């Protein structure tokens, strides 16, 4: 049985981000040996596409309101079922949804590995890589933040070995 990684990120919102997510990040995590919980695929497109296709207006807003609850619930369950959270921390500020997933996972005691491939300063001061509160919740359960893909591979391999041993016990 493989350990499970939930991947928190805003990368599905843009074409370039989705390309990196699908062709680099997800395969890298899977290659290390994790089963992936991908929030971008947890809710089937057959639920999302009809709502997205509706014309602007009250019906679309109502349908999104209901669907948002389904998406949020699916993501919550996936976080709860995961052994680790891999969180993309890129951007001038960490994406609010990603930050919420980090906070929830941390409250559950999940290990979190943050990946920040973005070289721009993202913290409040020289002592933080990203938002200090986001960092705190990553470090709270012995997580870490890495700044390149090679370091992400090394960190994930270390955690995969630890979780695999736990699963065998």
Secondary structure per residue as TSV (DSSP state, phi and psi in degrees):
chain	resnum	aa	ss	phi	psi
A	1	X	-	360.0	130.3
A	2	X	-	-85.5	147.9
A	3	X	-	-68.9	155.9
A	4	X	E	-109.7	133.0
A	5	X	E	-116.8	125.0
A	6	X	E	-91.2	132.4
A	7	X	E	-108.9	106.3
A	8	X	E	-93.1	122.5
A	9	X	-	-167.9	157.2
A	10	X	S	-93.5	9.8
A	11	X	G	-67.7	-16.7
A	12	X	G	-77.1	-7.1
A	13	X	G	-81.4	-18.0
A	14	X	S	-126.8	154.9
A	15	X	H	-61.9	-45.7
A	16	X	H	-65.7	-43.4
A	17	X	H	-61.8	-43.7
A	18	X	H	-63.5	-38.4
A	19	X	H	-62.0	-47.5
A	20	X	H	-61.9	-45.7
A	21	X	I	-58.6	-49.7
A	22	X	I	-76.0	-31.6
A	23	X	I	-103.6	-17.2
A	24	X	I	-119.7	-60.0
A	25	X	I	-67.8	-53.7
A	26	X	H	-61.6	-46.9
A	27	X	H	-60.8	-36.1
A	28	X	H	-61.7	-46.2
A	29	X	H	-66.1	-41.9
A	30	X	H	-66.0	-38.9
A	31	X	H	-61.3	-34.0
A	32	X	H	-66.8	-27.8
A	33	X	T	124.8	11.3
A	34	X	-	-91.6	144.4
A	35	X	E	-81.6	135.2
A	36	X	E	-96.3	136.3
A	37	X	E	-111.4	103.7
A	38	X	E	-103.0	106.6
A	39	X	T	-61.2	-19.8
A	40	X	T	-76.2	-11.6
A	41	X	T	-122.6	-0.7
A	42	X	S	-67.9	-34.2
A	43	X	S	-100.2	120.5
A	44	X	-	-59.3	143.3
A	45	X	H	-58.2	-29.3
A	46	X	H	-66.5	-15.6
A	47	X	H	-87.1	-37.2
A	48	X	H	-82.1	-46.9
A	49	X	H	-56.9	-44.7
A	50	X	H	-62.7	-34.4
A	51	X	H	-71.9	-42.9
A	52	X	H	-62.3	-32.3
A	53	X	H	-78.4	-13.7
A	54	X	S	-64.1	148.7
A	55	X	-	-69.5	154.8
A	56	X	S	-54.3	136.0
A	57	X	S	152.3	-172.7
A	58	X	H	-60.9	-43.2
A	59	X	H	-62.6	-42.6
A	60	X	H	-63.0	-43.6
A	61	X	H	-61.3	-44.6
A	62	X	H	-62.8	-43.7
A	63	X	H	-66.2	-39.9
A	64	X	H	-64.6	-38.8
A	65	X	H	-57.1	-46.2
A	66	X	H	-68.7	-43.2
A	67	X	H	-67.0	-35.2
A	68	X	H	-58.0	-37.6
A	69	X	H	-65.2	-38.8
A	70	X	H	-65.5	-47.3
A	71	X	H	-61.2	-47.1
A	72	X	H	-60.7	-41.5
A	73	X	H	-65.6	-42.3
A	74	X	H	-60.9	-41.8
A	75	X	H	-67.8	-41.7
A	76	X	H	-58.0	-48.0
A	77	X	H	-60.7	-41.1
A	78	X	H	-65.9	-39.2
A	79	X	H	-62.2	-44.6
A	80	X	H	-62.1	-34.5
A	81	X	H	-82.7	-8.6
A	82	X	-	-89.0	152.5
A	83	X	S	-88.4	-28.5
A	84	X	E	-147.8	154.5
A	85	X	E	-117.5	129.2
A	86	X	E	-104.2	118.9
A	87	X	E	-117.9	124.7
A	88	X	E	-82.5	123.2
A	89	X	-	-108.8	15.7
A	90	X	-	-69.9	159.5
A	91	X	S	113.9	169.0
A	92	X	S	-68.0	-25.3
A	93	X	S	-143.6	148.9
A	94	X	-	-61.4	134.6
A	95	X	-	-52.1	137.2
A	96	X	H	-62.9	-37.4
A	97	X	H	-66.6	-41.7
A	98	X	H	-63.3	-42.3
A	99	X	H	-61.6	-40.2
A	100	X	H	-64.4	-41.5
A	101	X	H	-65.1	-37.8
A	102	X	H	-62.8	-47.0
A	103	X	H	-61.9	-44.3
A	104	X	H	-65.3	-46.4
A	105	X	H	-61.4	-40.8
A	106	X	H	-63.1	-42.1
A	107	X	H	-62.3	-28.3
A	108	X	T	-83.9	-4.1
A	109	X	T	86.2	15.9
A	110	X	-	-74.7	144.9
A	111	X	E	-76.1	138.5
A	112	X	E	-127.0	130.0
A	113	X	E	-111.0	116.8
A	114	X	E	-92.5	136.6
A	115	X	E	-116.5	119.2
A	116	X	-	-124.5	97.0
A	117	X	-	-88.0	-3.8
A	118	X	-	-82.4	122.8
A	119	X	-	-85.3	-6.2
A	120	X	S	-69.4	147.2
A	121	X	-	-60.6	137.1
A	122	X	-	-130.3	1.2
A	123	X	S	-104.8	173.2
A	124	X	S	-74.5	-22.6
A	125	X	S	-156.5	-179.9
A	126	X	T	-67.0	-12.4
A	127	X	T	-90.7	0.3
A	128	X	-	-132.5	145.1
A	129	X	S	-82.6	-41.8
A	130	X	S	-131.9	-170.9
A	131	X	-	-44.8	130.1
A	132	X	H	-61.6	-33.1
A	133	X	H	-71.8	-39.2
A	134	X	H	-61.2	-46.0
A	135	X	H	-57.9	-45.3
A	136	X	H	-55.9	-46.8
A	137	X	H	-71.0	-26.1
A	138	X	H	-69.8	-46.5
A	139	X	H	-74.6	-20.9
A	140	X	H	-54.1	-40.5
A	141	X	T	-110.0	39.8
A	142	X	T	64.8	31.1
A	143	X	-	-83.9	-175.1
A	144	X	E	-153.7	165.6
A	145	X	E	-119.4	130.7
A	146	X	E	-118.5	158.2
A	147	X	S	-122.0	10.2
A	148	X	S	-154.2	162.5
A	149	X	H	-65.8	-35.1
A	150	X	H	-64.5	-42.1
A	151	X	H	-66.3	-33.0
A	152	X	H	-64.3	-43.8
A	153	X	H	-58.1	-46.2
A	154	X	H	-62.8	-46.7
A	155	X	H	-62.4	-46.0
A	156	X	H	-66.2	-36.9
A	157	X	H	-62.6	-39.8
A	158	X	H	-62.0	-47.0
A	159	X	H	-70.5	-37.2
A	160	X	H	-60.3	-43.3
A	161	X	H	-61.0	-42.7
A	162	X	H	-64.9	-45.9
A	163	X	H	-69.9	-36.5
A	164	X	H	-62.6	-40.1
A	165	X	H	-63.9	-39.7
A	166	X	H	-63.2	-40.0
A	167	X	H	-68.0	-29.8
A	168	X	H	-75.6	-26.7
A	169	X	-	-68.0	360.0
